[in-house]
Amino acid sequence: DILRLVEEENKSGKIDFLKFDAEDYEIDLFDKHYETILSNVRKFSGEVHCLRSCQDQLKNPKAIRFINKLKLDERVNLKITDVEGIDITDIFWEKARDDCHDYYKEVLIHGEIL
């Protein structure tokens, strides 16, 4: 609903910065509104949870696919940091698997729409 309002109200320009912390709903938010976000936002930042867990019910395989989608999108300049703010953009992929991550439970993603 918020993104629909943004799209309707912000016809003259883009949102400078979108910060999200949706406690594992960020993936659904981007899945549902991916093109709306990329069309209406200059930069974004937020948490991605449930990358790794001993318990399968707490692991979300869509999390890695979501980050990878952003990485592969030429319109997005993606930076990944750990929860302490250390840039792990390059080393993140060393332990990433198709459905989870072998080290990080959550990361912060930062994107700039080119």
Secondary structure by P-SEA (a helix, b strand, c coil): caaaaaaaacccccccbbbbbcccaaaaaaaacaaaaaacccbbbbbbcccccccccccccaaaaaaaaaaacccccccccccccccccccccccccccccccccbbbbbbbcc
